[in-house]
Amino acid sequence: MKKKVLIEGMSCGHCVNHVKEALSEFNGVTNVDVNLDGKYAILEATGEVKDEELKTAINEVGYKVIGIEAL
């Protein structure tokens, strides 16, 4: 499973680290790549991660998900 998460509110390297850490905590996640300029994260996992769970994790670290796309 691979998803692109569009994120609003990131402005620096610390923001990138917060998002990466939040998404990396899901079971089965094999890779998280956060792009500050593009305002998105690419999440790769061996199993399914629900969109609502992704939104909650991002919201809890202070950012807003504006869209999720399956890749």
PDB file with SEQRES, HELIX, SHEET and CRYST1 records, atoms N, CA, C and O in Angstrom:
SEQRES   1 A   71  MET LYS LYS LYS VAL LEU ILE GLU GLY MET SER CYS GLY          
SEQRES   2 A   71  HIS CYS VAL ASN HIS VAL LYS GLU ALA LEU SER GLU PHE          
SEQRES   3 A   71  ASN GLY VAL THR ASN VAL ASP VAL ASN LEU ASP GLY LYS          
SEQRES   4 A   71  TYR ALA ILE LEU GLU ALA THR GLY GLU VAL LYS ASP GLU          
SEQRES   5 A   71  GLU LEU LYS THR ALA ILE ASN GLU VAL GLY TYR LYS VAL          
SEQRES   6 A   71  ILE GLY ILE GLU ALA LEU                                      
HELIX    1 AA1 GLY A   13  SER A   24  1                                  12    
HELIX    2 AA2 ASP A   51  GLU A   60  1                                  10    
SHEET    1 AA1 4 VAL A  29  ASN A  35  0                                        
SHEET    2 AA1 4 TYR A  40  ALA A  45 -1                                        
SHEET    3 AA1 4 LYS A   2  GLU A   8 -1                                        
SHEET    4 AA1 4 LYS A  64  ALA A  70 -1                                        
CRYST1    1.000    1.000    1.000  90.00  90.00  90.00 P 1           1          
ATOM      1  N   MET A   1       0.832  -1.168   0.000  1.00  0.00           N  
ATOM      2  CA  MET A   1       0.000   0.000   0.000  1.00  0.00           C  
ATOM      3  C   MET A   1       0.883   1.240   0.000  1.00  0.00           C  
ATOM      4  O   MET A   1       1.870   1.315   0.731  1.00  0.00           O  
ATOM      5  N   LYS A   2       0.514   2.208  -0.830  1.00  0.00           N  
ATOM      6  CA  LYS A   2       1.260   3.461  -0.905  1.00  0.00           C  
ATOM      7  C   LYS A   2       0.241   4.594  -0.993  1.00  0.00           C  
ATOM      8  O   LYS A   2      -0.695   4.542  -1.790  1.00  0.00           O  
ATOM      9  N   LYS A   3       0.438   5.628  -0.156  1.00  0.00           N  
ATOM     10  CA  LYS A   3      -0.484   6.769  -0.158  1.00  0.00           C  
ATOM     11  C   LYS A   3       0.295   8.072  -0.119  1.00  0.00           C  
ATOM     12  O   LYS A   3       1.377   8.165   0.461  1.00  0.00           O  
ATOM     13  N   LYS A   4      -0.298   9.078  -0.760  1.00  0.00           N  
ATOM     14  CA  LYS A   4       0.225  10.442  -0.709  1.00  0.00           C  
ATOM     15  C   LYS A   4      -0.723  11.245   0.177  1.00  0.00           C  
ATOM     16  O   LYS A   4      -1.923  11.329  -0.086  1.00  0.00           O  
ATOM     17  N   VAL A   5      -0.164  11.829   1.225  1.00  0.00           N  
ATOM     18  CA  VAL A   5      -0.960  12.606   2.179  1.00  0.00           C  
ATOM     19  C   VAL A   5      -0.606  14.079   1.992  1.00  0.00           C  
ATOM     20  O   VAL A   5       0.539  14.478   2.205  1.00  0.00           O  
ATOM     21  N   LEU A   6      -1.586  14.882   1.595  1.00  0.00           N  
ATOM     22  CA  LEU A   6      -1.379  16.321   1.401  1.00  0.00           C  
ATOM     23  C   LEU A   6      -1.588  17.013   2.745  1.00  0.00           C  
ATOM     24  O   LEU A   6      -2.631  16.858   3.380  1.00  0.00           O  
ATOM     25  N   ILE A   7      -0.577  17.781   3.171  1.00  0.00           N  
ATOM     26  CA  ILE A   7      -0.561  18.327   4.527  1.00  0.00           C  
ATOM     27  C   ILE A   7      -0.380  19.839   4.501  1.00  0.00           C  
ATOM     28  O   ILE A   7       0.465  20.368   3.777  1.00  0.00           O  
ATOM     29  N   GLU A   8      -1.181  20.516   5.296  1.00  0.00           N  
ATOM     30  CA  GLU A   8      -1.104  21.968   5.417  1.00  0.00           C  
ATOM     31  C   GLU A   8      -0.523  22.327   6.782  1.00  0.00           C  
ATOM     32  O   GLU A   8      -0.846  21.690   7.785  1.00  0.00           O  
ATOM     33  N   GLY A   9       0.334  23.344   6.819  1.00  0.00           N  
ATOM     34  CA  GLY A   9       0.831  23.848   8.092  1.00  0.00           C  
ATOM     35  C   GLY A   9       2.302  23.567   8.373  1.00  0.00           C  
ATOM     36  O   GLY A   9       2.838  24.057   9.367  1.00  0.00           O  
ATOM     37  N   MET A  10       2.969  22.786   7.518  1.00  0.00           N  
ATOM     38  CA  MET A  10       4.398  22.520   7.728  1.00  0.00           C  
ATOM     39  C   MET A  10       5.209  23.713   7.218  1.00  0.00           C  
ATOM     40  O   MET A  10       4.941  24.241   6.139  1.00  0.00           O  
ATOM     41  N   SER A  11       6.211  24.134   8.016  1.00  0.00           N  
ATOM     42  CA  SER A  11       6.993  25.289   7.596  1.00  0.00           C  
ATOM     43  C   SER A  11       8.502  25.118   7.767  1.00  0.00           C  
ATOM     44  O   SER A  11       9.267  25.989   7.352  1.00  0.00           O  
ATOM     45  N   CYS A  12       8.947  24.008   8.374  1.00  0.00           N  
ATOM     46  CA  CYS A  12      10.378  23.855   8.615  1.00  0.00           C  
ATOM     47  C   CYS A  12      10.754  22.378   8.771  1.00  0.00           C  
ATOM     48  O   CYS A  12       9.901  21.493   8.688  1.00  0.00           O  
ATOM     49  N   GLY A  13      12.022  22.137   8.993  1.00  0.00           N  
ATOM     50  CA  GLY A  13      12.516  20.780   9.162  1.00  0.00           C  
ATOM     51  C   GLY A  13      11.936  20.074  10.381  1.00  0.00           C  
ATOM     52  O   GLY A  13      11.735  18.860  10.360  1.00  0.00           O  
ATOM     53  N   HIS A  14      11.667  20.829  11.438  1.00  0.00           N  
ATOM     54  CA  HIS A  14      11.058  20.226  12.629  1.00  0.00           C  
ATOM     55  C   HIS A  14       9.659  19.713  12.308  1.00  0.00           C  
ATOM     56  O   HIS A  14       9.251  18.658  12.795  1.00  0.00           O  
ATOM     57  N   CYS A  15       8.936  20.453  11.497  1.00  0.00           N  
ATOM     58  CA  CYS A  15       7.596  20.023  11.072  1.00  0.00           C  
ATOM     59  C   CYS A  15       7.691  18.693  10.319  1.00  0.00           C  
ATOM     60  O   CYS A  15       6.906  17.775  10.554  1.00  0.00           O  
ATOM     61  N   VAL A  16       8.656  18.611   9.422  1.00  0.00           N  
ATOM     62  CA  VAL A  16       8.869  17.390   8.645  1.00  0.00           C  
ATOM     63  C   VAL A  16       9.128  16.221   9.583  1.00  0.00           C  
ATOM     64  O   VAL A  16       8.563  15.142   9.401  1.00  0.00           O  
ATOM     65  N   ASN A  17       9.983  16.426  10.590  1.00  0.00           N  
ATOM     66  CA  ASN A  17      10.287  15.363  11.545  1.00  0.00           C  
ATOM     67  C   ASN A  17       9.066  14.937  12.345  1.00  0.00           C  
ATOM     68  O   ASN A  17       8.868  13.744  12.577  1.00  0.00           O  
ATOM     69  N   HIS A  18       8.243  15.893  12.773  1.00  0.00           N  
ATOM     70  CA  HIS A  18       7.030  15.563  13.530  1.00  0.00           C  
ATOM     71  C   HIS A  18       6.087  14.693  12.703  1.00  0.00           C  
ATOM     72  O   HIS A  18       5.552  13.700  13.197  1.00  0.00           O  
ATOM     73  N   VAL A  19       5.889  15.071  11.449  1.00  0.00           N  
ATOM     74  CA  VAL A  19       5.000  14.314  10.557  1.00  0.00           C  
ATOM     75  C   VAL A  19       5.575  12.925  10.294  1.00  0.00           C  
ATOM     76  O   VAL A  19       4.854  11.928  10.334  1.00  0.00           O  
ATOM     77  N   LYS A  20       6.870  12.870  10.028  1.00  0.00           N  
ATOM     78  CA  LYS A  20       7.510  11.578   9.743  1.00  0.00           C  
ATOM     79  C   LYS A  20       7.389  10.631  10.937  1.00  0.00           C  
ATOM     80  O   LYS A  20       7.078   9.451  10.770  1.00  0.00           O  
ATOM     81  N   GLU A  21       7.635  11.147  12.129  1.00  0.00           N  
ATOM     82  CA  GLU A  21       7.528  10.327  13.337  1.00  0.00           C  
ATOM     83  C   GLU A  21       6.095   9.846  13.546  1.00  0.00           C  
ATOM     84  O   GLU A  21       5.874   8.685  13.889  1.00  0.00           O  
ATOM     85  N   ALA A  22       5.131  10.725  13.343  1.00  0.00           N  
ATOM     86  CA  ALA A  22       3.723  10.361  13.551  1.00  0.00           C  
ATOM     87  C   ALA A  22       3.292   9.256  12.594  1.00  0.00           C  
ATOM     88  O   ALA A  22       2.595   8.326  12.999  1.00  0.00           O  
ATOM     89  N   LEU A  23       3.694   9.347  11.344  1.00  0.00           N  
ATOM     90  CA  LEU A  23       3.292   8.352  10.353  1.00  0.00           C  
ATOM     91  C   LEU A  23       4.074   7.048  10.477  1.00  0.00           C  
ATOM     92  O   LEU A  23       3.576   5.985  10.109  1.00  0.00           O  
ATOM     93  N   SER A  24       5.284   7.129  10.988  1.00  0.00           N  
ATOM     94  CA  SER A  24       6.126   5.942  11.126  1.00  0.00           C  
ATOM     95  C   SER A  24       5.648   5.006  12.231  1.00  0.00           C  
ATOM     96  O   SER A  24       6.060   3.848  12.279  1.00  0.00           O  
ATOM     97  N   GLU A  25       4.782   5.496  13.120  1.00  0.00           N  
ATOM     98  CA  GLU A  25       4.331   4.695  14.254  1.00  0.00           C  
ATOM     99  C   GLU A  25       3.275   3.648  13.893  1.00  0.00           C  
ATOM    100  O   GLU A  25       2.984   2.772  14.708  1.00  0.00           O  
ATOM    101  N   PHE A  26       2.700   3.718  12.701  1.00  0.00           N  
ATOM    102  CA  PHE A  26       1.685   2.739  12.310  1.00  0.00           C  
ATOM    103  C   PHE A  26       2.327   1.384  12.030  1.00  0.00           C  
ATOM    104  O   PHE A  26       3.418   1.311  11.466  1.00  0.00           O  
ATOM    105  N   ASN A  27       1.644   0.315  12.427  1.00  0.00           N  
ATOM    106  CA  ASN A  27       2.121  -1.039  12.159  1.00  0.00           C  
ATOM    107  C   ASN A  27       2.243  -1.268  10.658  1.00  0.00           C  
ATOM    108  O   ASN A  27       1.351  -0.905   9.893  1.00  0.00           O  
ATOM    109  N   GLY A  28       3.342  -1.866  10.247  1.00  0.00           N  
ATOM    110  CA  GLY A  28       3.530  -2.213   8.845  1.00  0.00           C  
ATOM    111  C   GLY A  28       4.130  -1.130   7.982  1.00  0.00           C  
ATOM    112  O   GLY A  28       4.400  -1.369   6.805  1.00  0.00           O  
ATOM    113  N   VAL A  29       4.350   0.062   8.529  1.00  0.00           N  
ATOM    114  CA  VAL A  29       4.923   1.150   7.734  1.00  0.00           C  
ATOM    115  C   VAL A  29       6.390   0.839   7.448  1.00  0.00           C  
ATOM    116  O   VAL A  29       7.175   0.586   8.363  1.00  0.00           O  
ATOM    117  N   THR A  30       6.742   0.862   6.173  1.00  0.00           N  
ATOM    118  CA  THR A  30       8.110   0.540   5.765  1.00  0.00           C  
ATOM    119  C   THR A  30       8.897   1.779   5.364  1.00  0.00           C  
ATOM    120  O   THR A  30      10.127   1.773   5.412  1.00  0.00           O  
ATOM    121  N   ASN A  31       8.197   2.845   4.967  1.00  0.00           N  
ATOM    122  CA  ASN A  31       8.897   4.062   4.555  1.00  0.00           C  
ATOM    123  C   ASN A  31       7.962   5.262   4.623  1.00  0.00           C  
ATOM    124  O   ASN A  31       6.783   5.170   4.281  1.00  0.00           O  
ATOM    125  N   VAL A  32       8.510   6.391   5.071  1.00  0.00           N  
ATOM    126  CA  VAL A  32       7.780   7.662   5.055  1.00  0.00           C  
ATOM    127  C   VAL A  32       8.726   8.719   4.506  1.00  0.00           C  
ATOM    128  O   VAL A  32       9.825   8.912   5.027  1.00  0.00           O  
ATOM    129  N   ASP A  33       8.296   9.398   3.457  1.00  0.00           N  
ATOM    130  CA  ASP A  33       9.083  10.473   2.861  1.00  0.00           C  
ATOM    131  C   ASP A  33       8.232  11.735   2.900  1.00  0.00           C  
ATOM    132  O   ASP A  33       7.156  11.782   2.305  1.00  0.00           O  
ATOM    133  N   VAL A  34       8.715  12.759   3.603  1.00  0.00           N  
ATOM    134  CA  VAL A  34       7.955  14.005   3.739  1.00  0.00           C  
ATOM    135  C   VAL A  34       8.631  15.081   2.909  1.00  0.00           C  
ATOM    136  O   VAL A  34       9.837  15.300   3.027  1.00  0.00           O  
ATOM    137  N   ASN A  35       7.850  15.755   2.064  1.00  0.00           N  
ATOM    138  CA  ASN A  35       8.349  16.808   1.192  1.00  0.00           C  
ATOM    139  C   ASN A  35       7.796  18.145   1.678  1.00  0.00           C  
ATOM    140  O   ASN A  35       6.605  18.423   1.541  1.00  0.00           O  
ATOM    141  N   LEU A  36       8.671  18.963   2.246  1.00  0.00           N  
ATOM    142  CA  LEU A  36       8.247  20.254   2.796  1.00  0.00           C  
ATOM    143  C   LEU A  36       7.768  21.201   1.707  1.00  0.00           C  
ATOM    144  O   LEU A  36       6.724  21.835   1.859  1.00  0.00           O  
ATOM    145  N   ASP A  37       8.516  21.310   0.602  1.00  0.00           N  
ATOM    146  CA  ASP A  37       8.147  22.232  -0.477  1.00  0.00           C  
ATOM    147  C   ASP A  37       6.826  21.834  -1.131  1.00  0.00           C  
ATOM    148  O   ASP A  37       6.008  22.696  -1.454  1.00  0.00           O  
ATOM    149  N   GLY A  38       6.617  20.545  -1.325  1.00  0.00           N  
ATOM    150  CA  GLY A  38       5.395  20.069  -1.955  1.00  0.00           C  
ATOM    151  C   GLY A  38       4.230  19.917  -0.991  1.00  0.00           C  
ATOM    152  O   GLY A  38       3.093  19.699  -1.408  1.00  0.00           O  
ATOM    153  N   LYS A  39       4.518  20.035   0.304  1.00  0.00           N  
ATOM    154  CA  LYS A  39       3.514  19.923   1.366  1.00  0.00           C  
ATOM    155  C   LYS A  39       2.776  18.588   1.332  1.00  0.00           C  
ATOM    156  O   LYS A  39       1.547  18.540   1.371  1.00  0.00           O  
ATOM    157  N   TYR A  40       3.554  17.501   1.257  1.00  0.00           N  
ATOM    158  CA  TYR A  40       2.952  16.172   1.263  1.00  0.00           C  
ATOM    159  C   TYR A  40       3.896  15.151   1.879  1.00  0.00           C  
ATOM    160  O   TYR A  40       5.088  15.400   2.056  1.00  0.00           O  
ATOM    161  N   ALA A  41       3.329  13.998   2.198  1.00  0.00           N  
ATOM    162  CA  ALA A  41       4.107  12.856   2.671  1.00  0.00           C  
ATOM    163  C   ALA A  41       3.704  11.644   1.839  1.00  0.00           C  
ATOM    164  O   ALA A  41       2.533  11.475   1.500  1.00  0.00           O  
ATOM    165  N   ILE A  42       4.677  10.809   1.515  1.00  0.00           N  
ATOM    166  CA  ILE A  42       4.422   9.534   0.844  1.00  0.00           C  
ATOM    167  C   ILE A  42       4.627   8.448   1.899  1.00  0.00           C  
ATOM    168  O   ILE A  42       5.692   8.344   2.506  1.00  0.00           O  
ATOM    169  N   LEU A  43       3.600   7.654   2.098  1.00  0.00           N  
ATOM    170  CA  LEU A  43       3.618   6.591   3.104  1.00  0.00           C  
ATOM    171  C   LEU A  43       3.571   5.247   2.398  1.00  0.00           C  
ATOM    172  O   LEU A  43       2.707   5.017   1.553  1.00  0.00           O  
ATOM    173  N   GLU A  44       4.501   4.353   2.741  1.00  0.00           N  
ATOM    174  CA  GLU A  44       4.494   2.998   2.205  1.00  0.00           C  
ATOM    175  C   GLU A  44       4.333   2.032   3.369  1.00  0.00           C  
ATOM    176  O   GLU A  44       5.002   2.166   4.393  1.00  0.00           O  
ATOM    177  N   ALA A  45       3.436   1.049   3.208  1.00  0.00           N  
ATOM    178  CA  ALA A  45       3.189   0.085   4.272  1.00  0.00           C  
ATOM    179  C   ALA A  45       2.879  -1.283   3.688  1.00  0.00           C  
ATOM    180  O   ALA A  45       2.406  -1.396   2.557  1.00  0.00           O  
ATOM    181  N   THR A  46       3.150  -2.319   4.468  1.00  0.00           N  
ATOM    182  CA  THR A  46       2.883  -3.684   4.024  1.00  0.00           C  
ATOM    183  C   THR A  46       1.405  -4.027   4.131  1.00  0.00           C  
ATOM    184  O   THR A  46       0.935  -4.942   3.455  1.00  0.00           O  
ATOM    185  N   GLY A  47       0.665  -3.305   4.972  1.00  0.00           N  
ATOM    186  CA  GLY A  47      -0.771  -3.527   5.120  1.00  0.00           C  
ATOM    187  C   GLY A  47      -1.533  -2.246   4.886  1.00  0.00           C  
ATOM    188  O   GLY A  47      -0.956  -1.227   4.507  1.00  0.00           O  
ATOM    189  N   GLU A  48      -2.832  -2.300   5.113  1.00  0.00           N  
ATOM    190  CA  GLU A  48      -3.692  -1.128   4.908  1.00  0.00           C  
ATOM    191  C   GLU A  48      -3.666  -0.227   6.149  1.00  0.00           C  
ATOM    192  O   GLU A  48      -3.768  -0.707   7.278  1.00  0.00           O  
ATOM    193  N   VAL A  49      -3.529   1.075   5.924  1.00  0.00           N  
ATOM    194  CA  VAL A  49      -3.655   2.076   6.984  1.00  0.00           C  
ATOM    195  C   VAL A  49      -4.835   2.950   6.586  1.00  0.00           C  
ATOM    196  O   VAL A  49      -4.855   3.514   5.492  1.00  0.00           O  
ATOM    197  N   LYS A  50      -5.813   3.061   7.469  1.00  0.00           N  
ATOM    198  CA  LYS A  50      -7.037   3.810   7.165  1.00  0.00           C  
ATOM    199  C   LYS A  50      -6.763   5.311   7.095  1.00  0.00           C  
ATOM    200  O   LYS A  50      -5.972   5.856   7.864  1.00  0.00           O  
ATOM    201  N   ASP A  51      -7.442   5.959   6.151  1.00  0.00           N  
ATOM    202  CA  ASP A  51      -7.281   7.404   5.966  1.00  0.00           C  
ATOM    203  C   ASP A  51      -7.599   8.176   7.241  1.00  0.00           C  
ATOM    204  O   ASP A  51      -6.894   9.127   7.578  1.00  0.00           O  
ATOM    205  N   GLU A  52      -8.649   7.781   7.950  1.00  0.00           N  
ATOM    206  CA  GLU A  52      -9.026   8.489   9.175  1.00  0.00           C  
ATOM    207  C   GLU A  52      -7.930   8.407  10.227  1.00  0.00           C  
ATOM    208  O   GLU A  52      -7.702   9.361  10.970  1.00  0.00           O  
ATOM    209  N   GLU A  53      -7.248   7.258  10.289  1.00  0.00           N  
ATOM    210  CA  GLU A  53      -6.145   7.107  11.243  1.00  0.00           C  
ATOM    211  C   GLU A  53      -4.983   8.028  10.876  1.00  0.00           C  
ATOM    212  O   GLU A  53      -4.340   8.607  11.752  1.00  0.00           O  
ATOM    213  N   LEU A  54      -4.724   8.157   9.592  1.00  0.00           N  
ATOM    214  CA  LEU A  54      -3.667   9.066   9.137  1.00  0.00           C  
ATOM    215  C   LEU A  54      -4.010  10.505   9.502  1.00  0.00           C  
ATOM    216  O   LEU A  54      -3.168  11.247  10.008  1.00  0.00           O  
ATOM    217  N   LYS A  55      -5.258  10.890   9.239  1.00  0.00           N  
ATOM    218  CA  LYS A  55      -5.698  12.260   9.554  1.00  0.00           C  
ATOM    219  C   LYS A  55      -5.563  12.548  11.043  1.00  0.00           C  
ATOM    220  O   LYS A  55      -5.098  13.619  11.432  1.00  0.00           O  
ATOM    221  N   THR A  56      -5.964  11.601  11.867  1.00  0.00           N  
ATOM    222  CA  THR A  56      -5.888  11.785  13.322  1.00  0.00           C  
ATOM    223  C   THR A  56      -4.439  11.957  13.765  1.00  0.00           C  
ATOM    224  O   THR A  56      -4.142  12.841  14.568  1.00  0.00           O  
ATOM    225  N   ALA A  57      -3.540  11.129  13.256  1.00  0.00           N  
ATOM    226  CA  ALA A  57      -2.126  11.209  13.638  1.00  0.00           C  
ATOM    227  C   ALA A  57      -1.521  12.553  13.252  1.00  0.00           C  
ATOM    228  O   ALA A  57      -0.764  13.138  14.026  1.00  0.00           O  
ATOM    229  N   ILE A  58      -1.851  13.044  12.060  1.00  0.00           N  
ATOM    230  CA  ILE A  58      -1.324  14.340  11.605  1.00  0.00           C  
ATOM    231  C   ILE A  58      -1.919  15.478  12.431  1.00  0.00           C  
ATOM    232  O   ILE A  58      -1.206  16.403  12.818  1.00  0.00           O  
ATOM    233  N   ASN A  59      -3.216  15.413  12.699  1.00  0.00           N  
ATOM    234  CA  ASN A  59      -3.872  16.449  13.509  1.00  0.00           C  
ATOM    235  C   ASN A  59      -3.278  16.519  14.914  1.00  0.00           C  
ATOM    236  O   ASN A  59      -3.116  17.603  15.474  1.00  0.00           O  
ATOM    237  N   GLU A  60      -2.954  15.356  15.476  1.00  0.00           N  
ATOM    238  CA  GLU A  60      -2.423  15.310  16.838  1.00  0.00           C  
ATOM    239  C   GLU A  60      -1.063  15.981  16.965  1.00  0.00           C  
ATOM    240  O   GLU A  60      -0.703  16.439  18.050  1.00  0.00           O  
ATOM    241  N   VAL A  61      -0.299  16.047  15.873  1.00  0.00           N  
ATOM    242  CA  VAL A  61       0.998  16.737  15.931  1.00  0.00           C  
ATOM    243  C   VAL A  61       0.914  18.173  15.414  1.00  0.00           C  
ATOM    244  O   VAL A  61       1.936  18.844  15.269  1.00  0.00           O  
ATOM    245  N   GLY A  62      -0.316  18.646  15.134  1.00  0.00           N  
ATOM    246  CA  GLY A  62      -0.516  20.062  14.860  1.00  0.00           C  
ATOM    247  C   GLY A  62      -0.657  20.487  13.411  1.00  0.00           C  
ATOM    248  O   GLY A  62      -0.555  21.676  13.108  1.00  0.00           O  
ATOM    249  N   TYR A  63      -0.889  19.544  12.507  1.00  0.00           N  
ATOM    250  CA  TYR A  63      -1.017  19.886  11.095  1.00  0.00           C  
ATOM    251  C   TYR A  63      -2.356  19.410  10.558  1.00  0.00           C  
ATOM    252  O   TYR A  63      -3.076  18.680  11.239  1.00  0.00           O  
ATOM    253  N   LYS A  64      -2.693  19.819   9.344  1.00  0.00           N  
ATOM    254  CA  LYS A  64      -3.999  19.486   8.784  1.00  0.00           C  
ATOM    255  C   LYS A  64      -3.851  18.725   7.483  1.00  0.00           C  
ATOM    256  O   LYS A  64      -3.111  19.138   6.591  1.00  0.00           O  
ATOM    257  N   VAL A  65      -4.562  17.604   7.379  1.00  0.00           N  
ATOM    258  CA  VAL A  65      -4.574  16.830   6.154  1.00  0.00           C  
ATOM    259  C   VAL A  65      -5.634  17.450   5.228  1.00  0.00           C  
ATOM    260  O   VAL A  65      -6.791  17.613   5.617  1.00  0.00           O  
ATOM    261  N   ILE A  66      -5.227  17.787   4.009  1.00  0.00           N  
ATOM    262  CA  ILE A  66      -6.185  18.366   3.070  1.00  0.00           C  
ATOM    263  C   ILE A  66      -6.565  17.393   1.958  1.00  0.00           C  
ATOM    264  O   ILE A  66      -7.409  17.694   1.114  1.00  0.00           O  
ATOM    265  N   GLY A  67      -5.928  16.225   1.971  1.00  0.00           N  
ATOM    266  CA  GLY A  67      -6.276  15.198   0.998  1.00  0.00           C  
ATOM    267  C   GLY A  67      -5.386  13.983   1.126  1.00  0.00           C  
ATOM    268  O   GLY A  67      -4.248  14.078   1.584  1.00  0.00           O  
ATOM    269  N   ILE A  68      -5.916  12.829   0.715  1.00  0.00           N  
ATOM    270  CA  ILE A  68      -5.147  11.577   0.702  1.00  0.00           C  
ATOM    271  C   ILE A  68      -5.416  10.885  -0.623  1.00  0.00           C  
ATOM    272  O   ILE A  68      -6.567  10.705  -1.019  1.00  0.00           O  
ATOM    273  N   GLU A  69      -4.347  10.499  -1.306  1.00  0.00           N  
ATOM    274  CA  GLU A  69      -4.457   9.825  -2.599  1.00  0.00           C  
ATOM    275  C   GLU A  69      -3.778   8.471  -2.528  1.00  0.00           C  
ATOM    276  O   GLU A  69      -2.679   8.353  -1.987  1.00  0.00           O  
ATOM    277  N   ALA A  70      -4.426   7.446  -3.071  1.00  0.00           N  
ATOM    278  CA  ALA A  70      -3.784   6.140  -3.193  1.00  0.00           C  
ATOM    279  C   ALA A  70      -2.849   6.175  -4.382  1.00  0.00           C  
ATOM    280  O   ALA A  70      -3.203   6.708  -5.434  1.00  0.00           O  
ATOM    281  N   LEU A  71      -1.664   5.616  -4.230  1.00  0.00           N  
ATOM    282  CA  LEU A  71      -0.676   5.601  -5.325  1.00  0.00           C  
ATOM    283  C   LEU A  71      -0.469   4.184  -5.828  1.00  0.00           C  
ATOM    284  O   LEU A  71       0.322   3.965  -6.745  1.00  0.00           O  
TER     285      LEU A  71                                                      
END                                                                             
